[in-house]
Amino acid sequence: MTQHSVHQSRPDPGWDADRYDRQFGYVSALAGGVVELLAPVPGETVLDLGCGTGELAATIAARGARVIAVDGDPAMVASATARLGSDVLLADGHDFQIDEQVDAVFSNAALHWMTRPAEVVVAVRRALRPGGRFVAELGGAHNVAGILAAVRAALAEQGLTEGARMPWYFPSPGEYATLLEAHGFQVLRMDYFARPTELTDCPGGVADWVAMFGAALIGHVPPQRRDAVLARINELAAPTLLRDGRWYADYHRLRFAAVREPADAPDAAVMR
C-alpha cells in the first residue's frame, strides 16, 4: 500500500467540492494544454498532486496510465475517490511520500496553494524515478492582481486590513525555473501567459470567486459585514473585470515541463 503523510496543506476552512465542480469547472476544462504536455501513455504511473475532484486524474487514467491521486483536503479526497472509484491519498504537498517512484508527477492549479515551494519540489523529486518528468500549471506572477487589488481596497475602506493573509505563491518564470534547477531538475519548457477567464457560472461576479477561493483574505471579516465587503469588491473590480455584462478573472498562468536529473546526490544534498 502506498504510504503517505497526512497533514493539511490548507489551514483555511475546507473546500466545498460540489460548489467547486458546479461553479468553477473551468479550472479543469481549461487544462487540456497541460495534459497534452504531460502526454500520458499506457503502462506508466502518474502521480496527480493536488488532484481536486479528480476530473483530470480520470482523464489521465483514460489514456491508459495508472494514476496515484493526492490532495490535501478531505472533501476533495472524498469527491475524487467517488469519481475515480479508487482510494485517493490525503497528504500534504510539501512532504508527501509514497513507497515507489513514478514516471511522472502532474499538477494543475494546485502548486500555488503550496507556499513553501522548495519543500514541494524536493518531495516531487523524491517521488520521481531518475529521468521522470514533472509537468504542471500554476498561477504565475501577477495572477488575479486585479481581484487582489479590489479585495485589499475594500478591506482598507472598512478598516479590516489586519487579519487578511495572502494564501498563494505566484512565481515568475525565472524564479520557478531557478528553483527547479537548484533541486535537480532540467527544465525543458517554461511558458508564461495571460488567460482572462470568464466566470460563466458566478452570478455574484468576482465576489463569488473570492468567496470560494479567498477564505484567507476575508475569513476574518465579521459575518454581519461580509456581504457589504463582497459587494464593494465587485464595485471596485468592475471597471477592469466586468466587460459587456460578463465577469472575468485576470489569470496569469505558468506551465512547465522538467525532468529529474539522474544524479546520485540524495535529496538532502540537493536542497540548498
Accessible surface in RSA format (square Angstrom, percent):
REM  Atomic radii and reference values for relative SASA: ProtOr
REM  Chains: A
REM  Algorithm: Lee & Richards
REM  Probe-radius: 1.40
REM  Slices: 20
REM RES _ NUM      All-atoms   Total-Side   Main-Chain    Non-polar    All polar
REM                ABS   REL    ABS   REL    ABS   REL    ABS   REL    ABS   REL
RES MET A   1   161.25  83.5 103.56  68.5  57.69 137.4  85.42  72.6  75.84 100.5
RES THR A   2    20.57  14.6  15.09  15.3   5.49  13.1   3.44   4.6  17.13  25.9
RES GLN A   3   111.54  62.4 110.48  80.7   1.06   2.5  43.41  92.4  68.13  51.7
RES HIS A   4    64.84  35.4  40.65  28.3  24.19  61.9  31.98  33.0  32.86  38.2
RES SER A   5    23.59  19.9  15.62  20.8   7.97  18.4  10.56  22.5  13.03  18.3
RES VAL A   6    84.16  55.4  63.48  57.5  20.68  49.8  63.48  55.2  20.68  56.1
RES HIS A   7    99.94  54.6  91.86  63.8   8.08  20.7  60.97  62.8  38.96  45.3
RES GLN A   8    86.32  48.3  62.83  45.9  23.49  55.9  50.77 108.1  35.55  27.0
RES SER A   9    23.23  19.6  11.97  16.0  11.27  26.0   3.19   6.8  20.04  28.1
RES ARG A  10    17.04   7.2  15.18   7.7   1.85   4.4  11.65  15.9   5.39   3.3
RES PRO A  11   111.50  81.3  73.67  67.2  37.84 137.5  82.91  68.4  28.60 177.7
RES ASP A  12    19.81  13.9   9.57   9.5  10.23  24.2   2.44   5.7  17.37  17.3
RES PRO A  13   105.24  76.7  89.57  81.6  15.67  57.0 101.86  84.1   3.38  21.0
RES GLY A  14    55.59  68.6   0.00   N/A  55.59  68.6  20.54  56.4  35.06  78.5
RES TRP A  15    29.37  11.8  16.75   8.1  12.62  29.6  12.65   6.7  16.72  27.1
RES ASP A  16    74.13  51.9  64.75  64.4   9.38  22.2  30.06  70.7  44.07  44.0
RES ALA A  17    10.82  10.0   7.29  11.3   3.53   8.0   7.49  10.6   3.33   8.8
RES ASP A  18   108.61  76.1 101.78 101.3   6.82  16.1  24.98  58.8  83.63  83.4
RES ARG A  19    51.17  21.5  51.17  26.1   0.00   0.0  10.34  14.1  40.83  24.7
RES TYR A  20    26.07  12.2  26.07  14.8   0.00   0.0   9.09   6.8  16.98  20.9
RES ASP A  21    53.33  37.4  38.37  38.2  14.96  35.4  21.07  49.6  32.26  32.2
RES ARG A  22   151.92  63.8 131.58  67.1  20.34  48.4  76.73 104.9  75.20  45.6
RES GLN A  23    21.06  11.8  19.54  14.3   1.52   3.6   6.92  14.7  14.15  10.7
RES PHE A  24     0.07   0.0   0.00   0.0   0.07   0.2   0.00   0.0   0.07   0.2
RES GLY A  25    26.77  33.0   0.00   N/A  26.77  33.0  21.89  60.1   4.88  10.9
RES TYR A  26    30.07  14.0  23.25  13.2   6.82  17.7  25.15  18.9   4.92   6.1
RES VAL A  27    19.63  12.9  14.91  13.5   4.72  11.4  17.36  15.1   2.27   6.2
RES SER A  28    18.70  15.8  13.58  18.1   5.11  11.8   0.70   1.5  18.00  25.2
RES ALA A  29    77.56  71.3  43.13  66.6  34.43  78.3  53.16  74.9  24.41  64.7
RES LEU A  30    68.70  38.3  58.26  41.7  10.44  26.2  61.13  42.9   7.58  20.4
RES ALA A  31     0.92   0.8   0.04   0.1   0.88   2.0   0.92   1.3   0.00   0.0
RES GLY A  32    40.45  49.9   0.00   N/A  40.45  49.9  37.77 103.7   2.68   6.0
RES GLY A  33    31.34  38.7   0.00   N/A  31.34  38.7  18.97  52.1  12.38  27.7
RES VAL A  34     0.00   0.0   0.00   0.0   0.00   0.0   0.00   0.0   0.00   0.0
RES VAL A  35     3.98   2.6   3.98   3.6   0.00   0.0   3.98   3.5   0.00   0.0
RES GLU A  36   104.72  60.1  93.15  70.5  11.57  27.5  47.09  91.1  57.64  47.1
RES LEU A  37    42.33  23.6  23.16  16.6  19.17  48.2  28.85  20.3  13.47  36.3
RES LEU A  38     1.23   0.7   0.00   0.0   1.23   3.1   0.00   0.0   1.23   3.3
RES ALA A  39    52.40  48.2  46.59  71.9   5.81  13.2  49.16  69.2   3.24   8.6
RES PRO A  40     8.08   5.9   0.00   0.0   8.08  29.4   0.00   0.0   8.08  50.2
RES VAL A  41    78.50  51.7  78.28  70.9   0.22   0.5  78.50  68.2   0.00   0.0
RES PRO A  42   102.56  74.7  83.90  76.5  18.66  67.8  84.08  69.4  18.48 114.8
RES GLY A  43    77.06  95.0   0.00   N/A  77.06  95.0  42.52 116.7  34.54  77.4
RES GLU A  44    18.42  10.6  15.53  11.7   2.89   6.9  10.77  20.8   7.65   6.2
RES THR A  45    16.37  11.6  16.33  16.6   0.05   0.1   2.85   3.8  13.53  20.4
RES VAL A  46     0.00   0.0   0.00   0.0   0.00   0.0   0.00   0.0   0.00   0.0
RES LEU A  47     0.00   0.0   0.00   0.0   0.00   0.0   0.00   0.0   0.00   0.0
RES ASP A  48     2.78   1.9   2.78   2.8   0.00   0.0   0.00   0.0   2.78   2.8
RES LEU A  49     1.66   0.9   1.66   1.2   0.00   0.0   1.66   1.2   0.00   0.0
RES GLY A  50    14.46  17.8   0.00   N/A  14.46  17.8   6.05  16.6   8.41  18.8
RES CYS A  51    11.92   9.0   0.00   0.0  11.92  28.0   2.07   5.2   9.85  10.6
RES GLY A  52    12.57  15.5   0.00   N/A  12.57  15.5  12.57  34.5   0.00   0.0
RES THR A  53     4.13   2.9   2.23   2.3   1.90   4.5   0.00   0.0   4.13   6.2
RES GLY A  54     0.09   0.1   0.00   N/A   0.09   0.1   0.00   0.0   0.09   0.2
RES GLU A  55    66.79  38.3  64.38  48.7   2.42   5.8  16.35  31.6  50.45  41.2
RES LEU A  56    18.81  10.5  17.84  12.8   0.97   2.4  17.84  12.5   0.97   2.6
RES ALA A  57     0.00   0.0   0.00   0.0   0.00   0.0   0.00   0.0   0.00   0.0
RES ALA A  58    36.41  33.5  29.95  46.2   6.46  14.7  31.89  44.9   4.53  12.0
RES THR A  59    53.43  38.0  47.52  48.2   5.91  14.1  33.15  44.5  20.28  30.7
RES ILE A  60     0.00   0.0   0.00   0.0   0.00   0.0   0.00   0.0   0.00   0.0
RES ALA A  61    44.72  41.1  32.03  49.4  12.68  28.9  32.39  45.6  12.32  32.6
RES ALA A  62    91.43  84.1  47.60  73.5  43.83  99.7  60.54  85.3  30.89  81.8
RES ARG A  63    86.36  36.3  72.36  36.9  14.00  33.3  35.90  49.1  50.46  30.6
RES GLY A  64    39.18  48.3   0.00   N/A  39.18  48.3  24.48  67.2  14.69  32.9
RES ALA A  65     6.77   6.2   0.00   0.0   6.77  15.4   0.37   0.5   6.40  16.9
RES ARG A  66   121.43  51.0 111.69  56.9   9.74  23.2  65.03  88.9  56.40  34.2
RES VAL A  67    33.99  22.4   5.66   5.1  28.34  68.3   5.66   4.9  28.34  76.9
RES ILE A  68    14.72   8.4  10.93   8.1   3.80   9.1  14.72  10.6   0.00   0.0
RES ALA A  69     4.30   4.0   1.52   2.3   2.78   6.3   1.52   2.1   2.78   7.4
RES VAL A  70     1.10   0.7   1.10   1.0   0.00   0.0   1.10   1.0   0.00   0.0
RES ASP A  71    14.64  10.3  13.17  13.1   1.46   3.5   1.71   4.0  12.93  12.9
RES GLY A  72     9.08  11.2   0.00   N/A   9.08  11.2   2.31   6.4   6.76  15.1
RES ASP A  73     2.19   1.5   2.05   2.0   0.14   0.3   1.53   3.6   0.66   0.7
RES PRO A  74    73.60  53.6  66.69  60.8   6.91  25.1  69.10  57.1   4.50  28.0
RES ALA A  75    39.39  36.2  27.42  42.3  11.97  27.2  35.58  50.1   3.81  10.1
RES MET A  76     5.49   2.8   5.49   3.6   0.00   0.0   5.49   4.7   0.00   0.0
RES VAL A  77    20.57  13.5  20.57  18.6   0.00   0.0  20.57  17.9   0.00   0.0
RES ALA A  78    64.75  59.5  51.84  80.0  12.91  29.4  59.08  83.2   5.67  15.0
RES SER A  79    28.74  24.3  18.25  24.4  10.49  24.2  14.04  29.9  14.70  20.6
RES ALA A  80     0.00   0.0   0.00   0.0   0.00   0.0   0.00   0.0   0.00   0.0
RES THR A  81    41.81  29.7  40.51  41.1   1.30   3.1  36.73  49.3   5.08   7.7
RES ALA A  82    86.79  79.8  51.29  79.2  35.50  80.7  63.46  89.4  23.33  61.8
RES ARG A  83   106.55  44.7  70.29  35.8  36.26  86.3  28.55  39.0  78.00  47.3
RES LEU A  84    43.95  24.5  14.69  10.5  29.26  73.6  17.88  12.6  26.07  70.2
RES GLY A  85    71.14  87.7   0.00   N/A  71.14  87.7  36.96 101.4  34.17  76.5
RES SER A  86    62.39  52.7  52.38  69.9  10.02  23.1  46.99 100.1  15.40  21.6
RES ASP A  87   110.16  77.2  88.14  87.7  22.01  52.0  22.82  53.7  87.33  87.1
RES VAL A  88    10.97   7.2   0.00   0.0  10.97  26.4   0.03   0.0  10.94  29.7
RES LEU A  89    11.91   6.6  11.06   7.9   0.86   2.2  11.91   8.4   0.00   0.0
RES LEU A  90    42.08  23.4  40.55  29.0   1.53   3.8  40.55  28.5   1.53   4.1
RES ALA A  91     1.48   1.4   0.24   0.4   1.25   2.8   0.24   0.3   1.25   3.3
RES ASP A  92    10.67   7.5  10.67  10.6   0.00   0.0   0.00   0.0  10.67  10.6
RES GLY A  93     2.12   2.6   0.00   N/A   2.12   2.6   0.36   1.0   1.76   3.9
RES HIS A  94     8.18   4.5   4.17   2.9   4.01  10.3   3.88   4.0   4.30   5.0
RES ASP A  95    53.16  37.2  52.61  52.4   0.55   1.3  26.51  62.4  26.66  26.6
RES PHE A  96     1.77   0.9   1.25   0.8   0.52   1.4   1.25   0.8   0.52   1.5
RES GLN A  97    95.78  53.6  93.44  68.3   2.35   5.6  15.82  33.7  79.96  60.6
RES ILE A  98    24.95  14.2   1.81   1.3  23.14  55.8   2.35   1.7  22.59  61.3
RES ASP A  99    86.37  60.5  48.06  47.8  38.31  90.6  35.56  83.7  50.81  50.7
RES GLU A 100    56.98  32.7  43.01  32.5  13.97  33.3  33.48  64.8  23.50  19.2
RES GLN A 101    93.33  52.2  68.14  49.8  25.19  60.0  24.66  52.5  68.67  52.1
RES VAL A 102     0.67   0.4   0.00   0.0   0.67   1.6   0.67   0.6   0.00   0.0
RES ASP A 103    32.18  22.5  31.95  31.8   0.23   0.5   1.99   4.7  30.19  30.1
RES ALA A 104     0.00   0.0   0.00   0.0   0.00   0.0   0.00   0.0   0.00   0.0
RES VAL A 105     0.00   0.0   0.00   0.0   0.00   0.0   0.00   0.0   0.00   0.0
RES PHE A 106     0.47   0.2   0.47   0.3   0.00   0.0   0.47   0.3   0.00   0.0
RES SER A 107     0.00   0.0   0.00   0.0   0.00   0.0   0.00   0.0   0.00   0.0
RES ASN A 108    15.88  11.0   7.06   6.8   8.82  21.2   2.31   5.6  13.57  13.1
RES ALA A 109    18.65  17.1   7.98  12.3  10.67  24.3   7.98  11.2  10.67  28.3
RES ALA A 110     9.63   8.9   9.03  13.9   0.59   1.3   9.49  13.4   0.14   0.4
RES LEU A 111     5.13   2.9   2.98   2.1   2.15   5.4   2.98   2.1   2.15   5.8
RES HIS A 112    14.08   7.7  14.08   9.8   0.00   0.0   1.83   1.9  12.25  14.2
RES TRP A 113    31.77  12.7  25.91  12.5   5.87  13.8  19.85  10.6  11.92  19.3
RES MET A 114    11.19   5.8  10.72   7.1   0.47   1.1  10.72   9.1   0.47   0.6
RES THR A 115    66.69  47.4  47.69  48.4  19.00  45.3  23.03  30.9  43.67  66.0
RES ARG A 116   116.36  48.9 111.49  56.8   4.86  11.6  54.17  74.0  62.19  37.7
RES PRO A 117    26.32  19.2  25.32  23.1   1.00   3.7  26.32  21.7   0.00   0.0
RES ALA A 118    29.33  27.0  28.91  44.6   0.42   0.9  28.91  40.7   0.42   1.1
RES GLU A 119    59.33  34.1  56.39  42.7   2.94   7.0  19.15  37.0  40.18  32.8
RES VAL A 120     2.52   1.7   2.52   2.3   0.00   0.0   2.52   2.2   0.00   0.0
RES VAL A 121     0.00   0.0   0.00   0.0   0.00   0.0   0.00   0.0   0.00   0.0
RES VAL A 122    17.72  11.7  17.70  16.0   0.01   0.0  17.72  15.4   0.00   0.0
RES ALA A 123     0.68   0.6   0.42   0.6   0.26   0.6   0.42   0.6   0.26   0.7
RES VAL A 124     0.00   0.0   0.00   0.0   0.00   0.0   0.00   0.0   0.00   0.0
RES ARG A 125     2.40   1.0   2.40   1.2   0.00   0.0   1.56   2.1   0.84   0.5
RES ARG A 126    84.19  35.4  77.35  39.4   6.85  16.3  48.36  66.1  35.83  21.7
RES ALA A 127     3.11   2.9   0.53   0.8   2.58   5.9   3.11   4.4   0.00   0.0
RES LEU A 128     0.00   0.0   0.00   0.0   0.00   0.0   0.00   0.0   0.00   0.0
RES ARG A 129    94.57  39.7  94.57  48.2   0.00   0.0  38.33  52.4  56.25  34.1
RES PRO A 130    64.96  47.3  54.04  49.3  10.92  39.7  54.48  45.0  10.48  65.2
RES GLY A 131    35.86  44.2   0.00   N/A  35.86  44.2  21.87  60.0  13.98  31.3
RES GLY A 132     0.22   0.3   0.00   N/A   0.22   0.3   0.22   0.6   0.00   0.0
RES ARG A 133    50.74  21.3  50.47  25.7   0.28   0.7  31.31  42.8  19.44  11.8
RES PHE A 134     0.00   0.0   0.00   0.0   0.00   0.0   0.00   0.0   0.00   0.0
RES VAL A 135     0.89   0.6   0.89   0.8   0.00   0.0   0.89   0.8   0.00   0.0
RES ALA A 136     0.00   0.0   0.00   0.0   0.00   0.0   0.00   0.0   0.00   0.0
RES GLU A 137     0.93   0.5   0.93   0.7   0.00   0.0   0.00   0.0   0.93   0.8
RES LEU A 138     0.03   0.0   0.03   0.0   0.00   0.0   0.03   0.0   0.00   0.0
RES GLY A 139     0.00   0.0   0.00   N/A   0.00   0.0   0.00   0.0   0.00   0.0
RES GLY A 140     0.00   0.0   0.00   N/A   0.00   0.0   0.00   0.0   0.00   0.0
RES ALA A 141    21.01  19.3  19.21  29.6   1.81   4.1  21.01  29.6   0.00   0.0
RES HIS A 142   126.95  69.4 112.31  78.1  14.63  37.4  73.09  75.3  53.86  62.7
RES ASN A 143     5.54   3.8   3.98   3.8   1.57   3.8   0.00   0.0   5.54   5.4
RES VAL A 144     0.40   0.3   0.40   0.4   0.00   0.0   0.40   0.3   0.00   0.0
RES ALA A 145    46.37  42.6  38.85  60.0   7.52  17.1  41.99  59.1   4.38  11.6
RES GLY A 146    23.14  28.5   0.00   N/A  23.14  28.5  18.34  50.3   4.79  10.7
RES ILE A 147     0.02   0.0   0.02   0.0   0.00   0.0   0.02   0.0   0.00   0.0
RES LEU A 148     9.38   5.2   9.38   6.7   0.00   0.0   9.38   6.6   0.00   0.0
RES ALA A 149    58.70  54.0  50.04  77.2   8.66  19.7  54.63  76.9   4.07  10.8
RES ALA A 150     5.04   4.6   1.16   1.8   3.87   8.8   4.41   6.2   0.63   1.7
RES VAL A 151     0.31   0.2   0.31   0.3   0.00   0.0   0.31   0.3   0.00   0.0
RES ARG A 152   133.06  55.9 127.98  65.2   5.08  12.1  57.76  78.9  75.30  45.6
RES ALA A 153    38.78  35.7  30.49  47.1   8.28  18.8  37.94  53.4   0.84   2.2
RES ALA A 154     0.07   0.1   0.07   0.1   0.00   0.0   0.07   0.1   0.00   0.0
RES LEU A 155     2.86   1.6   2.86   2.0   0.00   0.0   2.86   2.0   0.00   0.0
RES ALA A 156    61.21  56.3  42.14  65.0  19.07  43.4  43.83  61.7  17.38  46.0
RES GLU A 157    97.30  55.9  57.38  43.4  39.92  95.0  43.44  84.0  53.86  44.0
RES GLN A 158    66.28  37.1  52.77  38.6  13.51  32.2   5.63  12.0  60.64  46.0
RES GLY A 159    67.72  83.5   0.00   N/A  67.72  83.5  36.55 100.3  31.17  69.8
RES LEU A 160    21.39  11.9  19.23  13.8   2.17   5.4  21.39  15.0   0.00   0.0
RES THR A 161    84.50  60.1  80.14  81.2   4.36  10.4  73.22  98.3  11.28  17.1
RES GLU A 162   163.87  94.1 143.42 108.5  20.44  48.7  64.72 125.2  99.15  81.0
RES GLY A 163    48.77  60.1   0.00   N/A  48.77  60.1  27.33  75.0  21.44  48.0
RES ALA A 164    40.37  37.1  13.99  21.6  26.38  60.0  14.32  20.2  26.05  69.0
RES ARG A 165   105.56  44.3 100.48  51.2   5.08  12.1  67.25  91.9  38.31  23.2
RES MET A 166    77.89  40.3  56.46  37.4  21.43  51.0  56.63  48.1  21.26  28.2
RES PRO A 167     5.78   4.2   2.17   2.0   3.62  13.1   2.39   2.0   3.40  21.1
RES TRP A 168    16.41   6.6   4.24   2.1  12.17  28.6   2.18   1.2  14.23  23.1
RES TYR A 169    34.55  16.1  30.95  17.6   3.60   9.4  32.05  24.1   2.50   3.1
RES PHE A 170    36.52  18.3  13.74   8.5  22.77  59.3  13.96   8.5  22.55  64.5
RES PRO A 171     0.29   0.2   0.00   0.0   0.29   1.1   0.29   0.2   0.00   0.0
RES SER A 172    41.81  35.3  40.78  54.4   1.03   2.4  28.98  61.7  12.83  18.0
RES PRO A 173    38.87  28.3  38.20  34.8   0.66   2.4  38.75  32.0   0.12   0.7
RES GLY A 174    46.22  57.0   0.00   N/A  46.22  57.0  40.21 110.3   6.01  13.5
RES GLU A 175    86.31  49.6  73.11  55.3  13.20  31.4  39.03  75.5  47.28  38.6
RES TYR A 176     2.98   1.4   2.98   1.7   0.00   0.0   1.05   0.8   1.93   2.4
RES ALA A 177    19.56  18.0  19.56  30.2   0.00   0.0  19.56  27.5   0.00   0.0
RES THR A 178    88.28  62.8  87.04  88.2   1.24   3.0  61.54  82.7  26.74  40.4
RES LEU A 179    26.68  14.9  22.57  16.1   4.12  10.3  26.46  18.6   0.23   0.6
RES LEU A 180     0.00   0.0   0.00   0.0   0.00   0.0   0.00   0.0   0.00   0.0
RES GLU A 181   101.48  58.3  86.37  65.3  15.11  36.0  25.79  49.9  75.69  61.8
RES ALA A 182    28.21  25.9  23.33  36.0   4.88  11.1  27.80  39.1   0.41   1.1
RES HIS A 183     3.65   2.0   3.65   2.5   0.00   0.0   3.46   3.6   0.19   0.2
RES GLY A 184    14.06  17.3   0.00   N/A  14.06  17.3  13.03  35.8   1.03   2.3
RES PHE A 185     4.67   2.3   0.00   0.0   4.67  12.1   0.00   0.0   4.67  13.4
RES GLN A 186    88.30  49.4  85.22  62.3   3.08   7.3  19.14  40.7  69.16  52.5
RES VAL A 187    35.35  23.3  12.19  11.0  23.16  55.8  12.19  10.6  23.16  62.8
RES LEU A 188   106.41  59.3  71.17  50.9  35.25  88.6  74.82  52.5  31.60  85.0
RES ARG A 189   118.96  49.9 111.90  57.0   7.06  16.8  35.99  49.2  82.98  50.3
RES MET A 190    44.39  23.0  15.10  10.0  29.29  69.7  15.10  12.8  29.29  38.8
RES ASP A 191    41.73  29.2  38.21  38.0   3.52   8.3  16.27  38.3  25.46  25.4
RES TYR A 192    81.09  37.9  52.76  30.0  28.33  73.7  51.66  38.8  29.43  36.3
RES PHE A 193    60.71  30.4  54.62  33.8   6.10  15.9  60.71  36.8   0.00   0.0
RES ALA A 194    61.32  56.4  36.49  56.3  24.83  56.5  36.49  51.4  24.83  65.8
RES ARG A 195    43.89  18.4  42.80  21.8   1.09   2.6  33.36  45.6  10.53   6.4
RES PRO A 196    72.86  53.1  54.44  49.6  18.41  66.9  54.44  44.9  18.41 114.4
RES THR A 197     7.86   5.6   4.81   4.9   3.04   7.3   7.59  10.2   0.27   0.4
RES GLU A 198    53.15  30.5  44.45  33.6   8.70  20.7  11.12  21.5  42.02  34.3
RES LEU A 199     7.34   4.1   0.00   0.0   7.34  18.5   0.25   0.2   7.09  19.1
RES THR A 200    94.78  67.4  61.24  62.1  33.55  79.9  49.64  66.7  45.14  68.2
RES ASP A 201    76.25  53.4  68.12  67.8   8.13  19.2  12.69  29.9  63.56  63.4
RES CYS A 202     5.61   4.2   0.00   0.0   5.61  13.2   0.78   2.0   4.83   5.2
RES PRO A 203   129.84  94.6  86.64  79.0  43.20 157.0 100.86  83.3  28.98 180.1
RES GLY A 204    28.60  35.3   0.00   N/A  28.60  35.3  27.23  74.7   1.37   3.1
RES GLY A 205     0.00   0.0   0.00   N/A   0.00   0.0   0.00   0.0   0.00   0.0
RES VAL A 206     0.00   0.0   0.00   0.0   0.00   0.0   0.00   0.0   0.00   0.0
RES ALA A 207    10.75   9.9  10.21  15.8   0.55   1.2  10.45  14.7   0.30   0.8
RES ASP A 208    23.55  16.5  23.54  23.4   0.01   0.0   0.30   0.7  23.25  23.2
RES TRP A 209     9.16   3.7   9.16   4.4   0.00   0.0   9.16   4.9   0.00   0.0
RES VAL A 210     0.21   0.1   0.00   0.0   0.21   0.5   0.00   0.0   0.21   0.6
RES ALA A 211    27.36  25.2  11.70  18.1  15.66  35.6  11.79  16.6  15.57  41.2
RES MET A 212    14.50   7.5   3.47   2.3  11.03  26.3   2.01   1.7  12.49  16.5
RES PHE A 213    14.82   7.4  14.12   8.7   0.70   1.8  14.12   8.6   0.70   2.0
RES GLY A 214     0.00   0.0   0.00   N/A   0.00   0.0   0.00   0.0   0.00   0.0
RES ALA A 215    25.76  23.7  17.57  27.1   8.19  18.6  22.07  31.1   3.69   9.8
RES ALA A 216    10.85  10.0   0.08   0.1  10.77  24.5   6.25   8.8   4.60  12.2
RES LEU A 217     6.37   3.5   6.37   4.6   0.00   0.0   6.37   4.5   0.00   0.0
RES ILE A 218     1.62   0.9   1.45   1.1   0.17   0.4   1.45   1.0   0.17   0.5
RES GLY A 219    54.28  66.9   0.00   N/A  54.28  66.9  25.29  69.4  29.00  64.9
RES HIS A 220    59.22  32.4  27.63  19.2  31.59  80.8  38.89  40.1  20.34  23.7
RES VAL A 221     8.47   5.6   0.19   0.2   8.28  20.0   0.19   0.2   8.28  22.5
RES PRO A 222    37.97  27.7  33.30  30.4   4.67  17.0  37.97  31.4   0.00   0.0
RES PRO A 223   117.44  85.6 100.55  91.7  16.89  61.4 102.87  84.9  14.57  90.6
RES GLN A 224   150.60  84.2 109.82  80.3  40.78  97.1  65.74 139.9  84.86  64.4
RES ARG A 225    80.50  33.8  79.18  40.4   1.32   3.1  29.41  40.2  51.09  31.0
RES ARG A 226    79.74  33.5  79.72  40.6   0.02   0.0  27.06  37.0  52.68  31.9
RES ASP A 227   114.11  79.9 108.22 107.7   5.89  13.9  37.96  89.3  76.15  75.9
RES ALA A 228    60.10  55.3  45.97  70.9  14.13  32.1  54.10  76.2   6.01  15.9
RES VAL A 229     1.24   0.8   1.24   1.1   0.00   0.0   1.24   1.1   0.00   0.0
RES LEU A 230    22.01  12.3  22.01  15.7   0.00   0.0  22.01  15.5   0.00   0.0
RES ALA A 231    53.89  49.6  45.80  70.7   8.09  18.4  52.04  73.3   1.85   4.9
RES ARG A 232    75.20  31.6  74.06  37.8   1.14   2.7  19.43  26.5  55.77  33.8
RES ILE A 233     0.00   0.0   0.00   0.0   0.00   0.0   0.00   0.0   0.00   0.0
RES ASN A 234    29.79  20.5  29.28  28.3   0.51   1.2   9.91  23.8  19.88  19.2
RES GLU A 235   105.34  60.5  88.02  66.6  17.32  41.2  40.19  77.7  65.15  53.2
RES LEU A 236    54.81  30.5  33.95  24.3  20.86  52.4  36.69  25.8  18.12  48.8
RES ALA A 237     1.67   1.5   0.00   0.0   1.67   3.8   1.67   2.4   0.00   0.0
RES ALA A 238    25.61  23.5  22.73  35.1   2.88   6.6  22.85  32.2   2.76   7.3
RES PRO A 239   112.80  82.2  70.71  64.5  42.09 153.0  83.72  69.1  29.08 180.7
RES THR A 240    88.77  63.1  79.58  80.7   9.19  21.9  76.67 103.0  12.10  18.3
RES LEU A 241     4.17   2.3   4.17   3.0   0.00   0.0   4.17   2.9   0.00   0.0
RES LEU A 242    66.26  36.9  50.07  35.8  16.19  40.7  50.07  35.2  16.19  43.6
RES ARG A 243   104.21  43.8  98.07  50.0   6.14  14.6  52.12  71.2  52.09  31.6
RES ASP A 244   148.83 104.3 107.05 106.6  41.77  98.8  41.78  98.3 107.04 106.8
RES GLY A 245    67.71  83.5   0.00   N/A  67.71  83.5  32.36  88.8  35.35  79.2
RES ARG A 246   134.78  56.6 130.77  66.7   4.01   9.5  21.29  29.1 113.49  68.8
RES TRP A 247    39.37  15.8  35.98  17.4   3.39   8.0  20.73  11.1  18.64  30.2
RES TYR A 248    41.98  19.6  41.98  23.9   0.00   0.0  17.06  12.8  24.91  30.7
RES ALA A 249     0.00   0.0   0.00   0.0   0.00   0.0   0.00   0.0   0.00   0.0
RES ASP A 250    24.16  16.9  22.83  22.7   1.33   3.2  16.68  39.3   7.48   7.5
RES TYR A 251    16.06   7.5  15.31   8.7   0.75   2.0  10.53   7.9   5.53   6.8
RES HIS A 252    45.09  24.6  45.09  31.3   0.00   0.0  26.13  26.9  18.95  22.1
RES ARG A 253    10.17   4.3  10.17   5.2   0.00   0.0   0.23   0.3   9.94   6.0
RES LEU A 254     0.00   0.0   0.00   0.0   0.00   0.0   0.00   0.0   0.00   0.0
RES ARG A 255    35.56  14.9  35.56  18.1   0.00   0.0   0.90   1.2  34.66  21.0
RES PHE A 256     0.00   0.0   0.00   0.0   0.00   0.0   0.00   0.0   0.00   0.0
RES ALA A 257     9.49   8.7   9.49  14.6   0.00   0.0   9.49  13.4   0.00   0.0
RES ALA A 258     0.11   0.1   0.00   0.0   0.11   0.2   0.00   0.0   0.11   0.3
RES VAL A 259    30.73  20.2  30.73  27.8   0.00   0.0  30.73  26.7   0.00   0.0
RES ARG A 260    22.59   9.5  21.97  11.2   0.63   1.5   0.00   0.0  22.59  13.7
RES GLU A 261    65.40  37.5  65.18  49.3   0.22   0.5  19.41  37.5  45.99  37.6
RES PRO A 262    98.06  71.5  77.22  70.4  20.84  75.7  78.59  64.9  19.46 121.0
RES ALA A 263    47.06  43.3  31.16  48.1  15.91  36.2  40.31  56.8   6.75  17.9
RES ASP A 264   147.04 103.0 114.31 113.8  32.72  77.4  42.57 100.2 104.46 104.2
RES ALA A 265    42.20  38.8  31.18  48.1  11.02  25.1  37.03  52.1   5.17  13.7
RES PRO A 266    90.14  65.7  78.85  71.9  11.28  41.0  90.14  74.4   0.00   0.0
RES ASP A 267    30.45  21.3  25.35  25.2   5.10  12.1  15.09  35.5  15.36  15.3
RES ALA A 268    89.96  82.7  63.38  97.8  26.58  60.5  72.56 102.2  17.39  46.1
RES ALA A 269    61.04  56.1  33.80  52.2  27.23  61.9  45.39  63.9  15.65  41.4
RES VAL A 270     9.08   6.0   8.23   7.5   0.85   2.0   9.08   7.9   0.00   0.0
RES MET A 271    84.51  43.8  69.12  45.7  15.38  36.6  45.75  38.9  38.75  51.3
RES ARG A 272   195.44  82.1 133.16  67.9  62.28 148.3 100.13 136.8  95.31  57.8
END  Absolute sums over single chains surface
CHAIN  1 A    11376.9       8495.5       2881.4       6383.7       4993.3
END  Absolute sums over all chains
TOTAL         11376.9       8495.5       2881.4       6383.7       4993.3
